[in-house]
Amino acid sequence: MFPCNKCGACCRLVGRNPITSALDRGDGVCHYYDDSARVCSIYEDRPFICRIDEGYDALYKSQFTKDEFYQLTHNFCDLSRALLG
């Protein structure tokens, strides 16, 4: 399972990505992101695009090893946190 540290950076940048822009509540942040708790309010029922392991199995398994995919995802996490300051 992807070792998410639950920083919420990906949830706060959905407006910048055409794939996730439908989740934007108008300020770039996901409709489902709970600002006060800093977590997804529908985590167990979150959209497919937010499910790292399921996305890997369905879309990227033939292109990357799981470790490579996790490293790429962590790189995205790091970039997202840097963009948010």
C-alpha positions as CSV (number, residue, x, y, z in Angstrom):
1,M,0.0,0.0,0.0
2,F,1.3,3.5,-0.9
3,P,2.8,5.1,2.2
4,C,0.9,8.4,2.1
5,N,1.8,10.8,4.8
6,K,-1.5,12.6,4.5
7,C,-0.1,16.0,4.0
8,G,-3.0,17.0,1.8
9,A,-0.9,18.7,-0.8
10,C,-2.4,16.8,-3.7
11,C,-5.9,17.7,-2.4
12,R,-5.0,21.3,-2.4
13,L,-3.8,21.4,-6.0
14,V,-6.7,19.7,-7.9
15,G,-7.5,22.9,-9.8
16,R,-4.1,22.8,-11.5
17,N,-4.6,19.4,-13.2
18,P,-7.1,18.9,-16.0
19,I,-7.6,15.3,-14.8
20,T,-8.7,16.4,-11.3
21,S,-10.1,19.9,-12.0
22,A,-13.7,18.6,-11.7
23,L,-13.0,18.1,-8.0
24,D,-12.0,21.8,-7.6
25,R,-14.3,23.7,-5.2
26,G,-13.3,27.0,-6.8
27,D,-10.1,27.7,-5.1
28,G,-7.9,24.9,-6.4
29,V,-8.8,22.7,-3.4
30,C,-10.8,19.5,-3.6
31,H,-14.5,19.6,-2.6
32,Y,-13.9,16.7,-0.3
33,Y,-10.8,18.2,1.5
34,D,-11.6,19.0,5.1
35,D,-9.5,22.1,5.8
36,S,-9.8,22.0,9.6
37,A,-9.0,18.3,9.9
38,R,-6.6,18.4,6.9
39,V,-7.9,15.1,5.6
40,C,-10.2,13.8,2.9
41,S,-13.8,13.8,4.1
42,I,-14.7,10.8,1.9
43,Y,-11.4,8.9,2.1
44,E,-13.0,5.4,2.0
45,D,-15.1,6.4,-1.0
46,R,-12.6,8.8,-2.7
47,P,-12.5,9.0,-6.5
48,F,-10.5,6.5,-8.5
49,I,-7.9,9.2,-9.5
50,C,-7.1,9.5,-5.7
51,R,-6.5,5.8,-5.2
52,I,-2.8,5.3,-5.8
53,D,-2.6,1.5,-5.5
54,E,-5.7,0.9,-7.6
55,G,-4.5,3.4,-10.2
56,Y,-1.2,1.6,-10.4
57,D,-2.8,-1.8,-10.9
58,A,-5.3,-0.6,-13.5
59,L,-3.1,1.9,-15.5
60,Y,0.7,1.7,-14.8
61,K,1.5,-1.9,-13.8
62,S,2.9,-2.7,-17.3
63,Q,5.0,0.5,-17.4
64,F,6.6,0.7,-13.9
65,T,7.4,-1.6,-11.0
66,K,5.4,-0.7,-7.9
67,D,8.6,0.7,-6.3
68,E,9.2,3.0,-9.3
69,F,5.6,4.1,-9.3
70,Y,5.7,4.9,-5.6
71,Q,8.9,6.9,-6.1
72,L,7.3,8.9,-9.0
73,T,4.3,9.5,-6.8
74,H,6.5,10.6,-3.9
75,N,8.3,13.0,-6.3
76,F,4.9,14.5,-7.2
77,C,4.1,14.8,-3.4
78,D,7.4,16.7,-2.9
79,L,6.7,19.0,-5.8
80,S,3.2,19.6,-4.6
81,R,4.4,20.6,-1.1
82,A,7.0,22.9,-2.6
83,L,4.4,24.6,-4.7
84,L,2.2,25.2,-1.6
85,G,5.2,26.6,0.3
